[in-house]
């Protein structure tokens, strides 16, 4: 028995429905929906005659799919979608919000879900990632004393220049002040180059960015806590 289509039924396109879920803070539903779509069986693949062949094919398919999902994280940069408002809000809790429990993590089922999680979690935990970058940079400088000395020397030189500028009233002599600034800039570049500060900064960026991508992609989407409405 066939049923006729209901003319009063509402059909919403998938992109519009996903946008509505994101705007109304139903991120966990959007995450589960992406997982369900990726886990749906592919009816176009022909059935195999041997169970062993099917298991082997499924194993290699899952392995290559996982590798492709992780490789897809390198094709985009979620940091480009961040705004100043993402860094001006409150810092999420490090225990419950940022880290969470073991149930808060799951391997992304597809590249689309990995990118979705990375973008949403990067916006939510932007301040946490910024603090981790600062901590990683401090640890790198601790392991590279020469870079730490060079960075401190540059900061001290610019602070001394500022003090002497007020003492000598260089604001009344813009040409002399401009010459001193140019000399200080050249000295800063030389000190940073020979003290390998750029190497410390590069190592910090690579390690922090990789850790941020992995955490954001594996961290499940959860609804953000909204303030209670006043009665």
C-alpha positions in Angstrom: 0.0 0.0 0.0 1.5 3.3 -1.1 0.9 6.5 0.9 0.5 9.9 -0.9 2.8 12.7 0.0 1.5 15.1 2.5 1.2 18.6 0.9 1.5 20.2 4.3 4.8 18.7 5.1 7.8 21.0 5.4 11.0 20.2 3.5 14.1 22.1 4.6 17.3 21.9 2.6 20.3 20.4 4.5 22.5 23.5 4.5 19.7 25.7 5.8 18.8 23.1 8.5 22.5 22.9 9.6 22.7 26.7 9.7 19.6 26.8 11.9 21.1 24.2 14.3 24.4 26.2 14.5 22.6 29.5 15.1 20.3 28.0 17.8 23.2 26.4 19.7 22.3 22.8 18.8 25.9 21.8 18.0 25.6 18.4 19.6 22.8 17.5 17.3 24.7 18.8 14.3 27.7 16.7 15.4 25.6 13.6 15.8 23.9 14.2 12.4 27.2 14.4 10.7 28.3 11.2 12.3 25.1 9.4 11.2 25.4 10.6 7.6 29.0 9.3 7.5 28.0 6.0 9.1 25.2 5.3 6.6 25.8 2.3 4.5 26.8 2.8 0.9 24.3 1.0 -1.3 26.3 1.6 -4.5 29.1 -0.7 -3.4 28.6 -4.3 -4.7 28.3 -7.1 -2.2 31.4 -9.3 -1.7 31.2 -13.1 -1.9 33.8 -13.8 0.8 33.5 -12.6 4.4 37.3 -12.5 4.7 37.6 -10.3 1.7 34.9 -8.0 2.9 36.6 -7.7 6.3 39.9 -7.0 4.7 38.4 -4.4 2.4 36.6 -2.8 5.3 39.8 -2.6 7.3 41.8 -1.0 4.6 38.9 1.3 3.8 38.6 2.4 7.4 42.4 2.9 7.6 42.6 5.0 4.5 39.5 6.9 5.5 41.1 7.8 8.9 44.3 8.9 7.2 42.3 11.0 4.8 40.3 12.6 7.6 43.4 13.6 9.5 45.1 14.9 6.3 42.0 17.0 5.5 42.8 19.1 8.6 45.9 20.4 6.8 43.9 21.8 3.9 42.3 24.6 5.9 43.0 27.0 8.7 40.3 27.4 11.3 42.1 30.4 12.9 41.2 32.6 9.9 37.6 32.5 10.9 38.3 33.9 14.4 37.3 37.4 15.4 38.3 39.8 18.2 35.1 38.8 20.0 36.3 35.2 20.3 39.2 36.4 22.4 37.3 39.0 24.5 34.9 36.7 26.2 35.3 34.5 29.2 37.8 31.6 29.2 36.0 28.3 29.3 36.7 26.0 32.2 39.9 24.0 31.7 38.6 20.9 33.4 35.0 20.5 32.4 34.9 22.8 29.3 38.2 22.4 27.6 39.5 19.0 28.6 36.3 17.1 29.6 36.2 13.4 30.1 37.0 10.4 27.9 33.4 10.5 26.6 34.0 14.0 25.3 36.3 12.7 22.6 35.7 10.7 19.5 37.5 10.1 16.2 35.8 12.2 13.5 33.8 10.0 11.1 34.5 12.1 8.1 36.5 15.1 6.8 33.4 17.2 7.0 32.9 16.4 10.7 36.6 17.1 11.4 36.4 20.5 9.8 33.1 21.3 11.6 34.5 20.4 15.0 37.8 22.3 14.3 36.0 25.5 13.3 33.5 25.4 16.2 35.9 24.4 18.9 38.5 26.9 17.7 36.0 29.7 18.2 34.8 28.3 21.6 38.3 27.6 23.0 40.2 30.5 21.4 41.4 31.9 24.7 42.4 28.5 26.0 44.5 27.9 22.8 46.1 31.4 23.2 47.2 30.6 26.8 48.6 27.3 25.7 50.6 29.0 22.9 52.1 31.4 25.5 52.9 28.5 27.8 54.5 26.6 25.0 56.6 29.6 24.0 57.7 30.1 27.5 58.7 26.4 27.7 60.6 26.7 24.4 62.5 29.7 25.6 63.4 27.8 28.8 64.9 25.1 26.7 66.8 27.7 24.6 68.5 30.1 27.1 70.2 32.0 24.3 66.9 32.9 22.7 65.5 33.9 26.1 68.5 36.2 26.7 68.1 37.7 23.2 64.4 38.4 23.7 65.0 40.0 27.1 67.8 42.1 25.7 65.5 43.4 22.9 62.8 44.3 25.4 65.3 46.0 27.7 66.8 48.0 24.7 63.4 49.3 23.6 62.4 50.2 27.2 65.7 52.1 27.6 65.1 53.9 24.3 61.7 55.0 25.6 63.1 56.3 28.8 66.0 58.2 27.1 63.6 59.6 24.6 61.6 61.3 27.4 64.8 62.3 29.2 66.5 63.9 26.1 63.2 65.3 24.8 63.6 63.6 21.4 60.1 64.5 20.5 61.3 68.0 19.8 63.9 66.5 17.4 61.9 64.1 15.1 64.9 63.5 12.8 67.2 62.3 15.7 64.4 60.2 17.2 63.7 58.6 13.8 67.4 57.7 13.4 67.5 56.2 16.9 64.4 54.1 16.1 65.9 52.8 12.9 69.1 51.9 14.7 67.2 50.1 17.4 65.2 48.2 14.8 68.4 47.0 13.0 69.9 46.0 16.4 66.7 44.1 17.3 66.8 42.1 14.0 70.5 41.2 14.5 70.0 40.1 18.1 66.9 38.0 17.3 68.6 36.4 14.4 71.8 35.4 16.2 69.9 34.3 19.4 67.6 32.0 17.3 64.4 33.5 18.6 62.8 32.8 15.2 63.6 29.1 15.6 61.9 29.1 19.1 58.9 30.9 17.7 58.6 28.5 14.7 58.8 25.4 16.9 56.1 26.9 19.2 53.8 27.6 16.3 54.2 24.2 14.8 53.6 22.3 18.1 50.8 24.6 19.3 49.0 24.5 15.9 49.2 20.7 15.7 47.9 20.3 19.2 45.1 22.7 18.6 44.0 20.9 15.4 44.0 17.5 17.1 42.1 18.7 20.2 39.6 20.6 18.1 38.9 17.8 15.7 38.6 15.0 18.4 36.6 17.1 20.9 32.9 16.5 20.5 30.6 19.5 20.0 28.6 20.3 23.1 26.0 23.1 23.6 27.4 26.2 25.1 26.0 27.2 28.4 23.6 30.1 28.0 22.8 32.4 30.9 19.5 31.7 32.6 16.7 34.0 31.7 15.3 36.3 34.3 11.8 35.6 35.3 
